[in-house]
Amino acid sequence: MARVSTERSWCLLVPQHAEGARTARHRLGTELDGTVPRALVGDAEMVAAELLGNAVRHAAPLPGGMIRLTWLLRTGPTADLVEIRVTDGGAAGPPRIRRVGPDAADGRGLFLVAALATDWGVERDGLGQSVWARLVHPARHALAVH
């Protein structure tokens, strides 16, 4: 039986604090669980946690003290794609990968995002700043065939 390509997307506004970020990450994992390979769910949760955490720690909120998490899920016969986008009110400077020493307590977030994602970037518009990441994994069916 051939696997059909599908596409779904979600948008979630949460308060710009640690509990809001945690709620958004759990919601993402719940929506993806059972739909894509478990490894992709875990990677997506990790990327979302890093992007949401950076928005909480380093950026201004959107109006109403919020941050926005959106994600797009595209499943296909050979690969599954999850695009995660966190939008906030922006920061003084653009997000960038930092070089930190082995004993540093933090500063590795975007390094982890870059390692897990196929691609990532930053966009600014009238609303604020969005940091996005695309994760692509072989589809569950494609893994079972080999």
MIKE-984264 format. One record per atom (N, C-alpha, C): residue number from 1; residue in three letters; atom name; x negated, y, z. Coordinates in steps of 0.001 Angstrom, whole numbers, m for minus. Each point is the difference from the previous one (the first is absolute). Example, Ala and Ser with C-alpha at 12.3 -4.5 7.8 and 13.67 -1.06 7.14 Angstrom:
% residues 2
SITE     n   res   atom      east     north        up
SITE     1   ALA      N    m13190     m5690      7800
SITE     1   ALA     CA       890      1190         0
SITE     1   ALA      C      m900      1200         0
SITE     2   SER      N       350      1050      m720
SITE     2   SER     CA      m820      1190        60
SITE     2   SER      C       770      1090       730
//
This chain:
% residues 146
SITE     n   res   atom      east     north        up
SITE     1   MET      N      m831     m1176         0
SITE     1   MET     CA       831      1176         0
SITE     1   MET      C      m881      1247         0
SITE     2   ALA      N       259       916      m912
SITE     2   ALA     CA      m789      1226      m125
SITE     2   ALA      C       360       972      1113
SITE     3   ARG      N      m986       667       513
SITE     3   ARG     CA       209      1006      1039
SITE     3   ARG      C       320      1333      m668
SITE     4   VAL      N      1027       663       467
SITE     4   VAL     CA       456      1268      m562
SITE     4   VAL      C      m678      1151       740
SITE     5   SER      N      m362      1036      m734
SITE     5   SER     CA      m565      1194       618
SITE     5   SER      C      1108       810       657
SITE     6   THR      N      m276       515      1203
SITE     6   THR     CA       960       854       700
SITE     6   THR      C      m743      1204       566
SITE     7   GLU      N       765      1035       316
SITE     7   GLU     CA      m580      1200       603
SITE     7   GLU      C       976       542      1022
SITE     8   ARG      N      m508       310      1189
SITE     8   ARG     CA       790       614      1065
SITE     8   ARG      C      m846      1070       670
SITE     9   SER      N       663      1002       563
SITE     9   SER     CA      m738      1027       733
SITE     9   SER      C       799       421      1226
SITE    10   TRP      N      m727       523       978
SITE    10   TRP     CA       574       453      1255
SITE    10   TRP      C      m636      1321       381
SITE    11   CYS      N       712       754       823
SITE    11   CYS     CA      m504      1254       552
SITE    11   CYS      C       438        64      1458
SITE    12   LEU      N      m921       347       868
SITE    12   LEU     CA       284        44      1423
SITE    12   LEU      C      m644      1248       595
SITE    13   LEU      N       796       814       672
SITE    13   LEU     CA      m513      1158       741
SITE    13   LEU      C       m66      m367      1464
SITE    14   VAL      N     m1142       285       622
SITE    14   VAL     CA      m166      m292      1425
SITE    14   VAL      C      m656      1204       665
SITE    15   PRO      N       190       132      1317
SITE    15   PRO     CA      m688      1079       718
SITE    15   PRO      C     m1518      m166      m108
SITE    16   GLN      N      m698      1121       m41
SITE    16   GLN     CA     m1456       m15      m142
SITE    16   GLN      C      m659      m233      1361
SITE    17   HIS      N        84     m1233       453
SITE    17   HIS     CA      m723      m430      1195
SITE    17   HIS      C      m238     m1504       m95
SITE    18   ALA      N      m756      m530       934
SITE    18   ALA     CA      m432     m1401       m84
SITE    18   ALA      C      1182      m967       m80
SITE    19   GLU      N      1046       229       766
SITE    19   GLU     CA      1151      m911       m20
SITE    19   GLU      C       720        51     m1346
SITE    20   GLY      N       101      1177      m600
SITE    20   GLY     CA       600       110     m1326
SITE    20   GLY      C      m816      m757     m1036
SITE    21   ALA      N     m1319       122        67
SITE    21   ALA     CA      m880      m717      m922
SITE    21   ALA      C       140     m1503       180
SITE    22   ARG      N        82      m461      1228
SITE    22   ARG     CA       151     m1426       286
SITE    22   ARG      C      1330      m520      m551
SITE    23   THR      N      1058       762       189
SITE    23   THR     CA      1315      m378      m526
SITE    23   THR      C       m42      m130     m1523
SITE    24   ALA      N      m627       958      m660
SITE    24   ALA     CA       m81       m27     m1461
SITE    24   ALA      C      m791     m1219      m486
SITE    25   ARG      N     m1116      m293       646
SITE    25   ARG     CA      m822     m1152      m399
SITE    25   ARG      C       767     m1307       177
SITE    26   HIS      N       707      m142      1115
SITE    26   HIS     CA       787     m1221       226
SITE    26   HIS      C      1121      m138     m1022
SITE    27   ARG      N       628      1106      m336
SITE    27   ARG     CA      1078       m45     m1001
SITE    27   ARG      C      m535      m459     m1355
SITE    28   LEU      N     m1167       503      m391
SITE    28   LEU     CA      m634      m428     m1240
SITE    28   LEU      C      m241     m1505        22
SITE    29   GLY      N      m595      m503      1060
SITE    29   GLY     CA      m290     m1430       111
SITE    29   GLY      C      1258      m846       m57
SITE    30   THR      N      1055       448       666
SITE    30   THR     CA      1271      m729        m7
SITE    30   THR      C       586       m69     m1402
SITE    31   GLU      N       m55      1096      m729
SITE    31   GLU     CA       560        32     m1351
SITE    31   GLU      C      m790      m869      m973
SITE    32   LEU      N     m1309       m70       175
SITE    32   LEU     CA      m838      m777      m921
SITE    32   LEU      C       m53     m1486       346
SITE    33   ASP      N       165      m331      1274
SITE    33   ASP     CA      m138     m1377       456
SITE    33   ASP      C       956      m934      m742
SITE    34   GLY      N      m539     m1078      m506
SITE    34   GLY     CA       804      m974      m732
SITE    34   GLY      C       180       325     m1471
SITE    35   THR      N      m423      1196      m399
SITE    35   THR     CA       153       425     m1392
SITE    35   THR      C     m1299      m129      m777
SITE    36   VAL      N     m1109       262       670
SITE    36   VAL     CA     m1326       m61      m619
SITE    36   VAL      C      m892      m879       871
SITE    37   PRO      N     m1155      m418      m504
SITE    37   PRO     CA      m903      m818       814
SITE    37   PRO      C      m341       669      1327
SITE    38   ARG      N      m130      m802      1042
SITE    38   ARG     CA      m273       508      1347
SITE    38   ARG      C     m1258       875        34
SITE    39   ALA      N     m1009      m353      m800
SITE    39   ALA     CA     m1223       810       m31
SITE    39   ALA      C       293      1421      m472
SITE    40   LEU      N       901       149      m960
SITE    40   LEU     CA       366      1331      m488
SITE    40   LEU      C       776       769      1062
SITE    41   VAL      N       870      m678       731
SITE    41   VAL     CA       726       654      1094
SITE    41   VAL      C      m997       540      1027
SITE    42   GLY      N      m955      m828       398
SITE    42   GLY     CA      m998       425       985
SITE    42   GLY      C      m836      1171      m480
SITE    43   ASP      N      m443       m64     m1259
SITE    43   ASP     CA      m786      1105      m552
SITE    43   ASP      C       829      1279       m66
SITE    44   ALA      N      1261      m119      m413
SITE    44   ALA     CA       870      1174       m95
SITE    44   ALA      C       234       615      1379
SITE    45   GLU      N       198      m838      1006
SITE    45   GLU     CA       185       512      1362
SITE    45   GLU      C     m1263       716       489
SITE    46   MET      N     m1163      m556      m303
SITE    46   MET     CA     m1258       623       420
SITE    46   MET      C      m190      1360      m683
SITE    47   VAL      N       240        52     m1301
SITE    47   VAL     CA      m142      1258      m736
SITE    47   VAL      C       995      1031       532
SITE    48   ALA      N      1249      m409       195
SITE    48   ALA     CA      1010       927       536
SITE    48   ALA      C      m413       507      1375
SITE    49   ALA      N      m500      m890       851
SITE    49   ALA     CA      m422       410      1345
SITE    49   ALA      C     m1096      1058       m72
SITE    50   GLU      N      m965      m197      m889
SITE    50   GLU     CA     m1093       969      m126
SITE    50   GLU      C       503      1335      m543
SITE    51   LEU      N       820       m28     m1054
SITE    51   LEU     CA       499      1251      m585
SITE    51   LEU      C       924       734       962
SITE    52   LEU      N       869      m727       681
SITE    52   LEU     CA       903       625       972
SITE    52   LEU      C      m785       553      1187
SITE    53   GLY      N      m982      m763       473
SITE    53   GLY     CA      m825       469      1113
SITE    53   GLY      C      m747      1272      m349
SITE    54   ASN      N      m528        58     m1223
SITE    54   ASN     CA      m685      1222      m432
SITE    54   ASN      C       964      1180       m58
SITE    55   ALA      N      1218      m233      m462
SITE    55   ALA     CA       996      1079       m60
SITE    55   ALA      C       335       509      1394
SITE    56   VAL      N        95      m909       955
SITE    56   VAL     CA       311       392      1374
SITE    56   VAL      C     m1162       782       609
SITE    57   ARG      N     m1221      m471      m214
SITE    57   ARG     CA     m1167       612       652
SITE    57   ARG      C      m515      1268      m673
SITE    58   HIS      N        92        61     m1330
SITE    58   HIS     CA      m731      1053      m706
SITE    58   HIS      C       847      1006      m774
SITE    59   ALA      N      1281      m236      m165
SITE    59   ALA     CA       792       844      m898
SITE    59   ALA      C      1118       735       728
SITE    60   ALA      N       471      1035      m643
SITE    60   ALA     CA      1201       684       476
SITE    60   ALA      C      1207      m862      m382
SITE    61   PRO      N      1085       123       734
SITE    61   PRO     CA      1193      m774      m354
SITE    61   PRO      C       770       644     m1150
SITE    62   LEU      N       911      m768      m545
SITE    62   LEU     CA      1002       549      m908
SITE    62   LEU      C       999       785       844
SITE    63   PRO      N       881       782      m614
SITE    63   PRO     CA      1022       694       788
SITE    63   PRO      C       745      m974       911
SITE    64   GLY      N       291       454      1207
SITE    64   GLY     CA       696      m830       970
SITE    64   GLY      C      m924      m914       782
SITE    65   GLY      N     m1327       176      m163
SITE    65   GLY     CA      m951      m818       745
SITE    65   GLY      C      m102     m1430      m495
SITE    66   MET      N       212      m206     m1310
SITE    66   MET     CA        65     m1345      m565
SITE    66   MET      C     m1181      m298      m927
SITE    67   ILE      N      m194     m1288      m270
SITE    67   ILE     CA      m853      m488     m1081
SITE    67   ILE      C       847      m993      m799
SITE    68   ARG      N      m357      m184     m1259
SITE    68   ARG     CA       795      m868      m877
SITE    68   ARG      C      m855     m1153      m508
SITE    69   LEU      N       555     m1194       117
SITE    69   LEU     CA      m619     m1190      m578
SITE    69   LEU      C       909      m491     m1117
SITE    70   THR      N      m549      m127     m1192
SITE    70   THR     CA       744      m610     m1099
SITE    70   THR      C      m827     m1166      m512
SITE    71   TRP      N       703      m997      m486
SITE    71   TRP     CA      m704     m1103      m621
SITE    71   TRP      C       810      m541     m1153
SITE    72   LEU      N      m740      m461      m977
SITE    72   LEU     CA       550      m588     m1214
SITE    72   LEU      C      m500     m1432       m49
SITE    73   LEU      N       894      m924      m258
SITE    73   LEU     CA      m361     m1402      m156
SITE    73   LEU      C       352      m420     m1411
SITE    74   ARG      N      m990      m486      m709
SITE    74   ARG     CA       218      m514     m1349
SITE    74   ARG      C      m506     m1436       m21
SITE    75   THR      N       919      m955      m157
SITE    75   THR     CA      m397     m1400       m88
SITE    75   THR      C        64      m427     m1456
SITE    76   GLY      N      m925      m842      m384
SITE    76   GLY     CA       m47      m466     m1378
SITE    76   GLY      C      m427     m1452       m62
SITE    77   PRO      N       m41      m527     m1196
SITE    77   PRO     CA      m333     m1412      m150
SITE    77   PRO      C     m1433      m348       417
SITE    78   THR      N      m923       942      m109
SITE    78   THR     CA     m1391      m316       328
SITE    78   THR      C      m569       826      1148
SITE    79   ALA      N       590      1151       298
SITE    79   ALA     CA      m535       857      1067
SITE    79   ALA      C      1115       774       677
SITE    80   ASP      N      m250       337      1262
SITE    80   ASP     CA       898       850       783
SITE    80   ASP      C      m748      1274       334
SITE    81   LEU      N       700      1132       m94
SITE    81   LEU     CA      m594      1303       293
SITE    81   LEU      C       810       667      1092
SITE    82   VAL      N      m692       557       971
SITE    82   VAL     CA       614       853      1016
SITE    82   VAL      C      m731      1331       m59
SITE    83   GLU      N       762      1073      m210
SITE    83   GLU     CA      m572      1341        72
SITE    83   GLU      C       542       659      1250
SITE    84   ILE      N      m893       481       832
SITE    84   ILE     CA       346       644      1269
SITE    84   ILE      C      m385      1459      m110
SITE    85   ARG      N       891       869       471
SITE    85   ARG     CA      m254      1446       m63
SITE    85   ARG      C       440       617      1326
SITE    86   VAL      N      m926       730       634
SITE    86   VAL     CA       319       722      1235
SITE    86   VAL      C       m98      1486      m306
SITE    87   THR      N      1085       711       282
SITE    87   THR     CA        61      1437      m266
SITE    87   THR      C       119       741      1324
SITE    88   ASP      N      m825      1021       150
SITE    88   ASP     CA        17       844      1191
SITE    88   ASP      C      m132      1451      m448
SITE    89   GLY      N      m143       900       937
SITE    89   GLY     CA      m102      1415      m321
SITE    89   GLY      C     m1375       439      m457
SITE    90   GLY      N      m957      m915       m65
SITE    90   GLY     CA     m1349       335      m446
SITE    90   GLY      C      m923       339      1150
SITE    91   ALA      N     m1277         1      m309
SITE    91   ALA     CA     m1041       298       983
SITE    91   ALA      C      m905      1087      m560
SITE    92   ALA      N      m929       430       808
SITE    92   ALA     CA      m917      1068      m415
SITE    92   ALA      C      m832      m411     m1212
SITE    93   GLY      N      m391     m1253       m56
SITE    93   GLY     CA      m796      m504     m1123
SITE    93   GLY      C       607     m1287      m528
SITE    94   PRO      N      m403      m394     m1183
SITE    94   PRO     CA       542     m1240      m564
SITE    94   PRO      C      m531     m1234       733
SITE    95   PRO      N       797     m1050        66
SITE    95   PRO     CA      m501     m1237       603
SITE    95   PRO      C     m1189      m525      m794
SITE    96   ARG      N      m979      m553       702
SITE    96   ARG     CA     m1176      m558      m669
SITE    96   ARG      C      m559     m1131       839
SITE    97   ILE      N      m682      m891      m669
SITE    97   ILE     CA      m677     m1087       698
SITE    97   ILE      C     m1200       591       726
SITE    98   ARG      N      m105      m324      1275
SITE    98   ARG     CA     m1109       505       811
SITE    98   ARG      C     m1044     m1091       203
SITE    99   ARG      N     m1219       428       156
SITE    99   ARG     CA     m1069      m931       372
SITE    99   ARG      C      m149        93      1515
SITE   100   VAL      N       165     m1135       662
SITE   100   VAL     CA      m112       m19      1457
SITE   100   VAL      C      m990     m1083       405
SITE   101   GLY      N      m583       194      1150
SITE   101   GLY     CA      m951      m971       523
SITE   101   GLY      C       712     m1228       556
SITE   102   PRO      N      m753     m1053       266
SITE   102   PRO     CA       597     m1246       473
SITE   102   PRO      C       655       118      1377
SITE   103   ASP      N      m377       984       784
SITE   103   ASP     CA       576       161      1331
SITE   103   ASP      C      1148       998        43
SITE   104   ALA      N       347       592     m1135
SITE   104   ALA     CA      1085       989       m22
SITE   104   ALA      C      1332      m679       330
SITE   105   ALA      N       801       677       803
SITE   105   ALA     CA      1290      m559       415
SITE   105   ALA      C      1066       133     m1077
SITE   106   ASP      N      m159       941      m922
SITE   106   ASP     CA       998       188     m1053
SITE   106   ASP      C      m682       521     m1256
SITE   107   GLY      N       790       370     m1001
SITE   107   GLY     CA      m563       562     m1221
SITE   107   GLY      C      m101      m980     m1152
SITE   108   ARG      N       558     m1206       175
SITE   108   ARG     CA       m88     m1017     m1055
SITE   108   ARG      C      1294      m202      m769
SITE   109   GLY      N      1025       782       277
SITE   109   GLY     CA      1316      m218      m583
SITE   109   GLY      C        30       m25     m1512
SITE   110   LEU      N      m497      1044      m633
SITE   110   LEU     CA        38        34     m1468
SITE   110   LEU      C      m984      m985      m621
SITE   111   PHE      N     m1058      m350       723
SITE   111   PHE     CA      m900     m1047      m473
SITE   111   PHE      C       760     m1322       m92
SITE   112   LEU      N       814      m297      1018
SITE   112   LEU     CA       825     m1220       m23
SITE   112   LEU      C      1041        59     m1111
SITE   113   VAL      N       638      1151      m165
SITE   113   VAL     CA       983       162     m1072
SITE   113   VAL      C      m658      m277     m1354
SITE   114   ALA      N     m1160       594      m232
SITE   114   ALA     CA      m699      m191     m1277
SITE   114   ALA      C      m405     m1456      m207
SITE   115   ALA      N      m347      m687      1086
SITE   115   ALA     CA      m412     m1398      m112
SITE   115   ALA      C      1185      m909      m331
SITE   116   LEU      N      1169       300       527
SITE   116   LEU     CA      1171      m855      m201
SITE   116   LEU      C       790       347     m1255
SITE   117   ALA      N       m30      1259      m396
SITE   117   ALA     CA       834       464     m1116
SITE   117   ALA      C      m718      m160     m1335
SITE   118   THR      N       785      m188     m1036
SITE   118   THR     CA      m514       m16     m1359
SITE   118   THR      C      m388      1413      m414
SITE   119   ASP      N       760       966       508
SITE   119   ASP     CA      m227      1410      m300
SITE   119   ASP      C       646       823      1105
SITE   120   TRP      N      m486      1202       237
SITE   120   TRP     CA       628       909       958
SITE   120   TRP      C      m334      1422      m394
SITE   121   GLY      N       770       955       521
SITE   121   GLY     CA      m252      1387      m332
SITE   121   GLY      C       824       949       856
SITE   122   VAL      N      m135      1279      m317
SITE   122   VAL     CA       671      1075       734
SITE   122   VAL      C       655       919     m1005
SITE   123   GLU      N      1236       415       292
SITE   123   GLU     CA       709       967      m840
SITE   123   GLU      C       598      1078       893
SITE   124   ARG      N       m17      1216      m480
SITE   124   ARG     CA       644      1116       716
SITE   124   ARG      C      1105       549      m875
SITE   125   ASP      N      1102       366       639
SITE   125   ASP     CA      1107       634      m714
SITE   125   ASP      C       646      1025       932
SITE   126   GLY      N      1147       511      m365
SITE   126   GLY     CA       671      1013       800
SITE   126   GLY      C       432      m500      1366
SITE   127   LEU      N       190     m1314       142
SITE   127   LEU     CA       431      m568      1281
SITE   127   LEU      C     m1163      m154       971
SITE   128   GLY      N     m1139      m377      m508
SITE   128   GLY     CA     m1149      m240       869
SITE   128   GLY      C     m1043      m814      m705
SITE   129   GLN      N      m522      m976       701
SITE   129   GLN     CA     m1076      m833      m515
SITE   129   GLN      C       411     m1467       102
SITE   130   SER      N      m249      m748     m1055
SITE   130   SER     CA       263     m1442         4
SITE   130   SER      C     m1302      m740      m218
SITE   131   VAL      N      m239      m988       840
SITE   131   VAL     CA     m1110      m929      m199
SITE   131   VAL      C       645     m1319      m375
SITE   132   TRP      N      m447      m580     m1104
SITE   132   TRP     CA       628     m1219      m512
SITE   132   TRP      C     m1051     m1080      m223
SITE   133   ALA      N       475     m1229         5
SITE   133   ALA     CA      m873     m1149      m274
SITE   133   ALA      C       815     m1055      m729
SITE   134   ARG      N      m627      m641      m979
SITE   134   ARG     CA       630     m1103      m736
SITE   134   ARG      C      m723     m1295       349
SITE   135   LEU      N       773     m1002       354
SITE   135   LEU     CA      m549     m1315       298
SITE   135   LEU      C       595      m985      m994
SITE   136   VAL      N      m845      m776      m643
SITE   136   VAL     CA       450      m990      m968
SITE   136   VAL      C      m570     m1351       410
SITE   137   HIS      N       868     m1000        98
SITE   137   HIS     CA      m394     m1367       334
SITE   137   HIS      C       620      m950      m998
SITE   138   PRO      N      m634     m1148      m230
SITE   138   PRO     CA       649     m1007      m844
SITE   138   PRO      C      1351      m383       603
SITE   139   ALA      N       988      m211      m840
SITE   139   ALA     CA      1325      m389       459
SITE   139   ALA      C       m61     m1366       675
SITE   140   ARG      N       910      m243       925
SITE   140   ARG     CA        62     m1271       710
SITE   140   ARG      C        90     m1161      m988
SITE   141   HIS      N       822       150     m1012
SITE   141   HIS     CA       169     m1039     m1016
SITE   141   HIS      C     m1310      m228      m753
SITE   142   ALA      N      m686      1073      m331
SITE   142   ALA     CA     m1274      m117      m724
SITE   142   ALA      C     m1031      m733       856
SITE   143   LEU      N        28       204      1324
SITE   143   LEU     CA      m936      m684       885
SITE   143   LEU      C       304     m1488        55
SITE   144   ALA      N      1280      m376       m30
SITE   144   ALA     CA       394     m1396       104
SITE   144   ALA      C      m336      m784     m1257
SITE   145   VAL      N       m70       669     m1132
SITE   145   VAL     CA      m245      m673     m1282
SITE   145   VAL      C     m1426      m536       m68
SITE   146   HIS      N      m939       710       579
SITE   146   HIS     CA     m1425      m384      m132
SITE   146   HIS      C      m395      m922      1068
//
